[in-house]
């Protein structure tokens, strides 16, 4: 993947601006972390060169001053919302991230369950966390939020929420995904701190949308595609334009909540330190793009990937038509179609030629390798074998795994594990290849090529099993699939 983003410059600039913002508030700062904190794969896809752990590296520099508070919506717990890039539920991800941050020497203070209205699943999650020794707080739905400011900034609004006990001057409020209520947690705490006579400030660590890129820049459109399920809309910040005469980009939820934030600040300080939603953000990402066209193309591909993901979710009943329709509108704005994804075109061509499921993967140098379904292998497994042969310079007629080695695995699946599908999945073919590598130097050579798949694009003509999807994710392959069930093709 062509590099379009200077990560070292970003770390330096972002760190400097965080320290600057902390200095503006003498007592305590609530810093809302937008996007993924530990593994921001969306940012790494649309800003090639951005490291997924960049925010974590910044936090470690502040570890002696900071504690982390996780926000998770009771609504997301109830509907088992999934992190698309990892394939795990938000509540499971919170537990995973708590362990990860603690391993990195960061202090996790507590978890707050937001938008609570009596969900039993949220209470069960609360008990689970408390049994692990984690402090849990509850924040409630507020009628008329965010427009009913008199109610919100009152004892029956933010005052009804649990007060989160914190012990560090810098409180990082983060979440497993968007829509978790991070900003509301910060604002509630500002109100509660004020009621206790404690001076506290607020700032927002955000990556998307990028305020100093054009409104319709593909990087910003890709953010809209990523949050299509939330119906987020990028927009010109009207407050910033009025205050400074400068056009900047923000998104609807920040713009809508700004009057509330202003009111809270006025109650605390007598006046607000911010004149616009853009003012309250700390976001240097736009200043660190070193190849604009590389980021534009990466973002176009991300929009198409999001479109395929929405179509897949629609077929499985996990999303509404509105999500796919919105992303299709974004594609029209940018003038792109699914035909602009080269691996999708090749996979469908191979499927048409063979009359069965097929897959394609684009290597770093632009070569596209395909694979088809056979009696022994599924299309994805065949693709991996063909790609590893190509990378290793092995003739495609050479067996790196003998059919005799595959057949016992098929027997195990069908006769002993009661599987109806005898074909090997991607994880099974990699295990077979690993076993062969112990005695076959050619298989060992093929296996050693796996790291080269990271960042490659792939497409399958049918929806894959969860096993195959997880294998591609572990390999770092950016995968899309047609919204077609395999049994429809093979029946």
ROPA-652023 format. One record per residue: x, y, z of N, C-alpha, C, CB in turn; residue in three letters. Coordinates in steps of 0.05 Angstrom, whole numbers, plus 5000, padded with zeros to 4 digits. Glycine has a CB too. Layout:
BEGIN
XYZXYZXYZXYZALA...
END
This chain:
BEGIN
501749765000500050005000501750255000498150005024UNK501150444983502750684981502250855005501950844955UNK504450955018504251115042503251395035506951125057UNK501251485051500151755046500051925072497451735035UNK501151815094500851945120503451925135498451825136UNK504352145147506852155163506152105192508352425159UNK506451865202505651795229507451915250505651495232UNK509951935245511752065265511152355269514752025256UNK510552495247509852775249507252805265509552905221UNK505352625260502752625274503152595304500952405263UNK504752395312505252345340506352595354507052105344UNK508252725341509552965352507553195355511953045335UNK506053245333504253475334501953425353503153525305UNK500853185353498553125370499353145399497352855364UNK501753045406502653055434503053335443505352905436UNK504153505426504553785433501953925438506153935411UNK499953875422497454015425495753905449495753985399UNK496153655456494853545480495953685505495153245482UNK498653705506499853835529498954135531502853825527UNK498754255508497854535507495054565517498054645478UNK493254375510490454385519490254325549488754185503UNK491854145559491854085588492554335603493753855595UNK494454485592495354735606493254945608497754845592UNK491154935592489055135592487155095616487455135567UNK487154855628485454805651487154725675483454575644UNK486754875697488454845720487854605737488355085736UNK485354505737484754305756484654025744482154355768UNK482653975727482253705716481253725688480253545734UNK482153545671481353545643480053275635483753605624UNK477653285624476353055613476953055583473253045619UNK478452865573479252855545477752625532482352815543UNK475852695515474252495500475952395477471652605490UNK476252125475477752005454475751895433479551775464UNK475652025410473851925389475251705373473052155370UNK473651535361474751305346475951095364476851405326UNK477350905352478650695367481250795380479250445349UNK481650725405483950825419486350645414483350845449UNK485950385417488250205415488850105387487749955433UNK486750035372487249915345485350045325486849615346UNK486050295317484450445298484950365270484950755302UNK483750135262484250025235482850195214483249745234UNK480650325220479450505200481450725192476850625211UNK482650855212484551065206486950955189485551195231UNK487850715196490150605182489450525153491250355197UNK486850475148486050405121485750655103483350255121UNK484550875114484051105098486451305098481551255108UNK488251275118490651435119493051245119490651625144UNK493651125096495850925095498451045105496150825066UNK499350915126501751015141501051075170502851265127UNK498551115176497551145203497850875217494651255204UNK499150875241499450635256497050595275502050635272UNK495850355275493350315291493750365321492450035288UNK496250355331496650405360497750675366498550195371UNK497450865347498551135351497451275376497951315327UNK494851255381493651375404494651255430490551365403UNK495050995430496050855453498850955460496150555449UNK500550995439503251095444503251375456504751095417UNK501351535447501051805459500251785488499051975443UNK498351605494497351575521499551485540495051375522UNK501251315531503351205548505251425557504950985534UNK505451635540507151865548505852025571507552055524UNK503151995574501652135594500751955617499252275582UNK501851715618500751505636500951585666502251245632UNK502851745674503051825702500952025710505851935707UNK499652155691497552355697494752245691498052605681UNK494552025676491951965664490751705675492251925634UNK488051705674486551455678484451435656485151455707UNK483551195652481651135630478951065641482750915611UNK476851185629474151105635472851005609472451345647UNK471750775610470350665586467350725587470750355584UNK466350815564463450855561462350645542462751145551UNK460150525550458850325532455850365535459750035538UNK454450375513451550425513450050165520450650515485UNK448150195538446449975545444949865521444450055567UNK444350045502442949955477444749775461442050205461UNK447349835459449149675444449649405458451849815440UNK449549405484449749145499447348975493450049195529UNK445049095493442548945489442348815462440149135494UNK443348965441443148855414445648715405442449075395UNK447548665424450048515418451448645394449448225411UNK451748905395453049045372455948945369453149345377UNK456648905343459248785336461248995326458948565315UNK463748975335465849135323466549005296468449155341UNK465949145274466249025248469148945242465349225228UNK471149095252473849025245474948795260475649265249UNK473748725283474748505299472748275302475448605327UNK470248325296468248115297467448035324469147885282UNK467748205344466948145372464948355382469348125391UNK463348285402461348475412462748705428459348335429UNK461248925430462349155444463049095473460449385443UNK461248935487461748875515464248705518459348745528UNK464548505500467048345501469448505495466748105481UNK469148705477471448875470472349045494470749045446UNK470449145509471049305533472849145551468549395548UNK472148895557473748725574476448675562472248455580UNK476548625535479048585522480848825524478648515492UNK479749065520481249315520482249375548479649545509UNK480649325569481549375596484049215602479249295616UNK484048955594486348795598488748895582485748505590UNK488248975557490349075540491649325551489349135512UNK490049515561491149765571492749715597488949975576UNK491649545613493049485638495749355633491349305656UNK495849185613498449055605500449265596497948845583UNK499349495585501149705575501849905596499749845552UNK501049845622501750025644499850255647504450125640UNK497450255634495550465637493450395658494150525610UNK492550605672490650565694487750595683491150755717UNK486150375685483350385678481750415703482550125662UNK480450655706479050705730476350575733478650995733UNK474750585711472050485713470750455686470350675731UNK468350345686466650325663463950465669466150025654UNK462950615650460250745654458450635632460451055653UNK456150535641454050445622452250675617452550195633UNK452050765592450550995584447850915572452151165564UNK446051125569443451085557441950855570443851035526UNK442150835596440850615610437950665615442350565637UNK436250475609433350495614432250225623431850595589UNK433850095640432949845652433649585637430049855655UNK435449605617436149365602437349145620438049435579UNK436148905620437148685636439948605628435248455635UNK440448605602443148525592445348705602443148515562UNK444648965605446549165615447149105645445549455612UNK445149035660445448975688447148725692442748935702UNK446748525674448348285675451348345669447348075655UNK451748525650454548605643455748755667454548785618UNK454148925680455149075704456048875725452849255715UNK454448675730455148465750457748325742452948265754UNK457948265716460348125706462848285711460048065676UNK462748545705465048725709465648745739464449005698UNK463648785756464148815784465348555796461548875799UNK464548325785465848075795468748065787464347835783UNK469548215766472348235758473848455773472548285728UNK472448585791473748795807473749065794476448715814UNK472049115774471949365759469649535769471749315728UNK470149785775467949965784466250035760469150225796UNK463550035764461650085743459650295752460149825735UNK459050485734457150695739454950695718458650975740UNK452650815725450350815707449651105700447950675720UNK449351165674448351415664445751365649450451565646UNK443751525654441051465645440251625620439051525667UNK438251525606436951685584435751935596434851515570UNK436052155582434852415591432852495570437052635595UNK430252525577428252605558428952865545425452625571UNK428552875518429153125504432053185498428053355519UNK433752985504436653025499437153045468438352795512UNK438753235458440353435473439153715473443053445461UNK436653745465435554015462434354135488433354015441UNK433553965506432254055531434354135552430353845542UNK435654355547437954435563437254475593439254685552UNK434954615599434254655627434054385643431654805630UNK432954175630432753915643435453785644430753735628UNK436953795622439553655621441453755643440853695593UNK441654025645443454145665441954195691444654415654UNK441053975703439553995728439853735744436554045722UNK438753735768438953495785437453255773437853555812UNK435453315756433953105743435053015716431053185740UNK437253155708438553085683441252955689438953335665UNK443453115684446053015691446252945721448253215683UNK444753095737444953045766443852775774443453255780UNK442252645757441152385763443252165759438652325746UNK445252215742447252015735449051955759448952115712UNK450151715759452251655779454651845775453151355777UNK455751935797458252095795460551895794458552285820UNK462151925773464451745769466751835786465251735739UNK467651665804469951735821472551705805469951545846UNK474051925804476551925789478752025808476452095764UNK481251945801483452015819485852145805484451765833UNK485652195779487852305764486952575751488852105742UNK488852745745488153005733487252985704490553195735UNK488052775690487252745662485552495661489652725643UNK483052525653481152295651480552255621478552345667UNK481452025611480951955583478351795582483251785572UNK476351905567473851765564473751645536471451965568UNK473651385534473751245509471551035508476551115504UNK471350895485469150705481469950505460466550855473UNK468550285458469150085437468250165409467849815444UNK466550365407465650455381463950705383463950235368UNK463150815360461551065360458851035372461351175331UNK457651255381454951245392454751145420453251085374UNK457051125433457151005460456551205482459750875465UNK456451465475455851675495458251795509453951565515UNK460551795496462951905509462652195517465351875490UNK461652365498461452645503459452695526460552805478UNK457252555526455252585548456452515575452752415542UNK458152315575459552245600461252485610461351995597UNK462752595591464452825598462853055609466152915574UNK460653125595459053355602457653305629456953415581UNK456753055634455552985659457553025682454552705659UNK460052945677462052975698462753265703464652825689UNK462753435682463253715686461153835704463353865659UNK458653765699456453855716456853765745453753765705UNK457353505748457653385775460053495790457853085773UNK462253545775464653665788464053945797467053665768UNK462554095780461854365788460154375813460354505764UNK458254175815456554165838458154115864454453945835UNK460553985860462253925883464454135887463553645879UNK464354345871466354565874469054495862466654625902UNK469154305843471654225831471754345802471953915829UNK473954485796474354605770475154385750476454835770UNK473854365728474454155708474054265680472753905713UNK475654165661475354245633474854005615477854395624UNK474454065590473853865570475253925544470753845566UNK476153715531477253735504476653465490480353795504UNK476953475463476153235448478453155430473653305430UNK479452915434481552795417480052655394483452595433UNK480152765371478552655349480252615324476152835342UNK479552425307480952385282479152455259482052105280UNK476652365260474852415238472252545247474152145224UNK470952705229472052795204474452985208469852935188UNK476153005189478553175191477753465184480853075172UNK477953635204476753905203477954075181477154045229UNK480454035174481754215154482054075127484354315164UNK480453875121480153765095477453855084480453445094UNK477053855057474353935047472153745056474453935016UNK469753855057467453705067467153445052464953875064UNK467453455025467053215009469653075001465553294983UNK471753125016474252975012473652675017476553075030UNK474752495001474152205006474752105034475752044986UNK476752215047477352135075474952195093479852275085UNK473752435089471452505105468952345097470952795103UNK468652295071466452135062466651845073466252125031UNK469051745075469451475086468651465115472351395083UNK468951685129468051695157464951675158468951955171UNK463651815140460751795139459851505132459551985117UNK461351375115460651095108461050915132462450995085UNK463150975148463750805171461650835193466450875183UNK460251065193458251115214455451125202458851375229UNK455050995179452450995166450250885183452550835140UNK450850695201448850585218447850785239449850335232UNK449550985245448851195264447551435250451251285280UNK447751435223446751655207448151915213443751695211UNK450751905219452352145223452652285196455152065234UNK452752545198453052715173455252915178450352855166UNK457152925160459153135161457953395152461553065143UNK458753615165457653875158459654095164454953915173UNK459254325151460854555157460054655185460454785137UNK462154705201461654805229460655085228464254785246UNK458055135233456955405230458055595252453955395232UNK458655485276459655655298462455755291459555495324UNK464055585280466855665273466755865250468455415265UNK465055825231464856005209463956285218462855905187UNK462056285237461056545247463156685264458556505264UNK464656525281466556645299469056745286467256445321UNK470056595266472656645254472556705224474456415259UNK470256655211470156685182471756475167471156955174UNK472256245180473856035169472055785166476355965186UNK472155645143470555405138472055165148469955375108UNK470755015167471954775177469754555177473054815206UNK470554305179468654085178468353955205469653865157UNK465853905213465353755237463053555230464553945261UNK461753445250459553265244457153335261460352975247UNK454853245253452353345264452053315294450053195251UNK452953095306452653055334454153255351453352775342UNK456653325342458253525356456953805353461053535345UNK455953865329454654125325452154145342454054155295UNK450553925343448053935358448453965388446453675352UNK450653845398451153845427452554095436452753605435UNK453654255417455254485425453854685443456254625400UNK451254755437449954935456449754835484447054995446UNK449454565487449454445514452154485527448654145512UNK454254425512456954455523457454745531459054365503UNK456654935514457055215520455555295546455955385496UNK453155195549451655265573452955155598448755145571UNK454054915596455354795620457854955626456154505614UNK459455025606461855185611461155455623463355225585UNK459055575613458255835624457455815653455855955608UNK456155595661455455555689457955505706453555315692UNK460055385694462455335710464255575711464055095697UNK464755705688466755915686465556195684468555865663UNK462956205678461856465672461856535643463256685688UNK463656405628463856425599465156175588465556685590UNK464656115562465755875550468455925538463855775529UNK470355735542473055765529472955705500475055585543UNK470755595490470655515462468455665447470155205460UNK469055735422467155875405465855685385468456105391UNK466855445383465755255362466454975370466855325334UNK465054775358465854495362468654435353463854315348UNK469454565331472154525321474254615341472554675294UNK473654835355475454935376476154725397474355185389UNK474154575404474554395427476054135419471854315439UNK476454095393477953855384480953895383476953785357UNK482253665387485253655383485653455361486753575410UNK486253555337486353375314488353485293483553345301UNK490753365293492853455275493153275251495453465290UNK491253085247491552885226491753015198489252695226UNK490053225193490053345167492753475159487953555166UNK494353545180496953675175499053475169497753845199UNK498453215171500453005168500052835144500452835193UNK498252905126497852765101500152855082495152825088UNK501752655073504052715056503552645027506452565066UNK501452485021500652424994497652414993501952144985UNK496452634984493552664984492252464967492852944976UNK493352404943491952224925492051934936493352234897UNK494151864949494251594962492051564983497051544975UNK491551774998489451765019486651775006489752005038UNK486451924984483851924969483151654959483952134946UNK485051514946484551254934483951044956486851164917UNK485551064978485050875000482250915012487150915022UNK481351165013478751225024476551135005478451525030UNK476951164979474951064960474550764963475851134931UNK476750624967476550334971475150264997479350204970UNK475550435017474250385043471250425040475450575064UNK470450625025467550675021466250425008467050925004UNK467650314987466550084974466549844992468350014949UNK468549805009468549585028466249615048471249585044UNK465749865057463449905075460849845061463450205085UNK460649895035458149845021457749535020458349954992UNK459749385013459549095013458748995041462148965004UNK459949105062459349015089456449075096461249165110UNK455449305087452649375092450749185077452049665084UNK451449105053449748915038449748645051450748895008UNK452048565061452248305075450548305100455148235082UNK450748525115449248555140446248555134450048815155UNK445448685112442648695104441648415098442248875080UNK443148255084442347985077442047805102444347855057UNK443747855121443647695146441647805166446447695159UNK440348025159438348145177439548305199436747925188UNK442048385197443348545218443348845213446148445221UNK442248935191442149215184439749275167444849305170UNK439149535165436849625149437849705121435349855163UNK435949735103436649825076437850105076434149815058UNK437050265096437950545097441050565098436750695121UNK442250375112445150385115446550355088446150165134UNK445750155073446850105046446150335027445949845034UNK443750435030442850655012444550915017439950725016UNK445250965043446851195048449651175037446951245079UNK450750935040453550895029453450904999454650625039UNK451350804987451150824957451051114949448650674948UNK449651284964449551574959452351694960447651714978UNK453951614980456651714983458351624959457951615009UNK457951384950459351284926458651454902458750984921UNK456151524899455351694877456651974879452251714876UNK456852074903458052334907460952334897457952424937UNK462352114903465152094896465551984868466651914916UNK463351894855463551794828464851524826465051994811UNK464351354845465551084845463350874845467451044869UNK464050634835462150404836463750164845460950354808UNK462349944849463749694858465749604836461649474863UNK465349694812467249624790470049744795466149704763UNK470149944812472750074818474349904838472250354830UNK473149684847474649494864475549264846472949384889UNK478149274839479149094818478848794826482049154812UNK479248734852479048454860476248354858480148424889UNK474248534862471448454859470848374830469548674868UNK471848534812471448474783472648204776472648694765UNK475148154785476547904779475247664792479447914788UNK474347694817473047464830470447384816472447534860UNK468947584808466347524794466847404766464747784791UNK468947494753469747384727470447084730472047534714UNK472047024751472846744755470446574763475046724778UNK468546684779466146534787464446474762464546704807UNK464246664744462646624720463946404702462346884704UNK466646404701468046214685467745924696471046284683UNK467745904723467745634735464945544743469545644759UNK463045724744460345644752460045584782459545414737UNK462045674798461945634827463245864841463345374834UNK463345854868464546064884467546104876464346004914UNK468346354876471146424869472046654887471446484839UNK474746694887475846914903478247024889476746804931UNK478947274895481247414883482647584904480347584859UNK485247604901486847774919488947924903488347594941UNK489148184910491148354896493648384913489848634890UNK495948314901498448344915499448634914500548154902UNK501548684929502548954932503349074905504848954952UNK504348904887505349004862503149024841507548824851UNK500648964848498448994829497548734817499149184808UNK499048524819498148264808495748164823500448054810UNK493848054809491447944821491347644817488848074809UNK491147494839491047204839488247114846493247084859UNK487346894833484646804839484746514849482946814813UNK482446424860482146154869479246074865482946124899UNK478745814861476045714856475445484875475645634827UNK472845424878472045204895472644934881469045224901UNK473644744896474144474885473044274905477144424880UNK473344014899472443804917474043814943472743534904UNK476543914942478243904966478144174982481043854958UNK477944394967478344654980476044844973480944784971UNK475345014993473545234987475045444971472445355013UNK473645634960474945834942477045994957472846024930UNK476446064983478346234998480846075005477046325024UNK480545825012482845655018484545614993482045385029UNK483245564970484745544945486145794938482745464922UNK484846024943486146284938488746314954484246514944UNK488546244980490946274996493246104986490346195025UNK492645854978494745674967495945794942493545394961UNK494245894924495246014899496946264904492946074880UNK496046424923497446674928500246614940495846854948UNK500346424959502846354972504846234951502446164995UNK503746074933505445964911506546194894503845774894UNK504846384887505746604870507846774884503346784864UNK507446834910509446994924512046844928508347064952UNK511946574931514346414935515746344908513746174950UNK514446404886515546324860515346024855518446404858UNK513345894866512945604863511045554840511845474889UNK511745374822510045304799507245224810511245084782UNK505145324796502445274806501644974802500445454791UNK503144824787502544544783503744364806503544444757UNK505444494822506644344844504844344868509444474852UNK504444114880502844084905504544154929501643794907UNK503844364943505244424968503944284991505344734973UNK501544194987500144015006498943784989497844165023UNK499743544995498743324979495843264984500343074983UNK494243174964491443104969491242894991490242994943UNK493242724993493242515014493242635042495542325011UNK494442875045494543015071491843155077496843215072UNK490443235056487943375059485643185065487243535034UNK485742945053483442755056482942675085483942515039UNK485042615101484442545130483042775145487042475144UNK483743025138482443255151479443265143483843525143UNK478943205117476143195108474642975123476043155078UNK475942745126474642525140474042595169476542275140UNK475842735182475442825209473043015210477942975220UNK472843205191470643395191467943255187471043605169UNK467843085168465242965160464442735178465342875131UNK466342555182465542305197465542345227467542085190UNK467242515238467442535267466342795278470342505275UNK466443015262465543275272462843345260467543485266UNK461743165244459043195232458743445215457043205255UNK460843525201460643755183459443665156463343885179UNK457743825145456543765119458243855096453743885117UNK460244025102461944135082464744005084462144445084UNK465543835065468143705067470443885059468143455050UNK469844105045472044275035473444415059470944485015UNK476044455056477644575077477244885077480544505074UNK476944985101476845275105479745385105475345355132UNK479945655106482545775105484345695129482246085105UNK483145685154484745615177485645325175483145655203UNK484045145164484744865161486944825141482244705154UNK486844975119488944945098491545045109488145085072UNK491445255126493945365137495145165157493445635150UNK493445025172494444825191495644595175492144715209UNK494344515153495444295136498044375124493444225114UNK498244635116500744735104502944745125500345015092UNK502244825150504244835172505344555177503044955197UNK503544355178504444075182506243985160502043895185UNK505544055135507243975112509944115113505844045086UNK510044365124512544515124514644385142512044795135UNK513744215160515744075178517443885163514243935200UNK516443775140517943575125518343655096516443305126UNK517143875087517243955059518344235057514543925046UNK520744275047521944545045520244735027524744535034UNK518944625007517344794989514844895004516444634964UNK513644725021511444815037512345025057510144575052UNK514744985068515845185087516245455074518445075099UNK517245445049517645695034515045835029519045635007UNK512945685022510345805018509245925043508345595007UNK509545785065508445875091509746135100508845665113UNK512346175093513846405102512846665087516746365096UNK511146635067510246865052507847005065509446785024UNK506646875086504146985098504347275107503446815122UNK506547375119506647655127506247845104509347715140UNK506747765079506547935056503547995049507947825032UNK501747845061498847885055497748125070497347645063UNK499148235090498048455106497548695088499948525129UNK495148805089494449035073493448975045496749215071UNK493548725037492548655010489548655009493648375002UNK488448704985485548714980484648434970484848934960UNK482248344980481148094971478148114968481947864990UNK477047944951474147934947473247654941473248134924UNK470947574951469847314945467047344933469647144971UNK466347164915463847184901461447094918463947014876UNK461946994942459846914961460647004989459346604960UNK458647015006459247075034460746845047456647135050UNK462646915064464346715077463346635104467246815078UNK464346405114463846325141465346515160464646025146UNK464446525185465846695205468746605208464446685232UNK469246345205472046245208473846365186472045935205UNK472946365161474546475140474946775143473246415113UNK472746915151472947205155475047265176470247315163UNK475047125199476947175220479747115211476247005245UNK480146905195482846835185483947065168482746575169UNK482347165150483247395133483947635150481047465112UNK482347685171482847915188485447875203480647955209UNK485947635213488547585227490947615209488447295239UNK490547565183492747595164492947885155492247415139UNK491148055163491248335155490148395127494048435157UNK488748205116487548235089484948395091487047955075UNK484648585073482248755073480248625054482849045064UNK478248495065476448315051473748435046476148055066UNK472648375023469748425017468648175004469448674998UNK465948155006464547924994461948014982464047705016UNK461147874961458447914950456347824970458147764923UNK454147964970451947894988450347664976450048134993UNK451647424974450547184963451246954980451447134933UNK449346784987449946545003451146334985447446435017UNK453246194995454645994979452745764971456945874995UNK450945694989449145464982447345534958447445395006UNK446845794954445245874930446745804904444546174931UNK449445824906451145774882451545474878453845914885UNK451945324900452645044898450144864896454344964921UNK447744964901445444794902444544724873443144934916UNK
END
